[in-house]
Amino acid sequence: MAELPAAAVKRLLVKHGNDLRTSGSAVEAAVAATEAFVARMAQIAASSASDDKRKTIMDGDISRARQQLGV
């Protein structure tokens, strides 16, 4: 079961998709892709924090993860 609320992802799809309607299966696919992206970003950020001998992910770790992911 998805952890992200589908309604929030659907709002983003509509907002950034030129206000086009979005099918339920498209929302489900976008939720899955978003969760996978956040999971990968968290792994990279956690590695960055661990490399710095911290137990807390900081904004700089997220920035480095985004840079590494190309976003």
Secondary structure as UniProt FT lines:
FT   HELIX           6..16
FT   TURN            17..19
FT   HELIX           24..51
FT   TURN            52..53
FT   HELIX           59..69
//
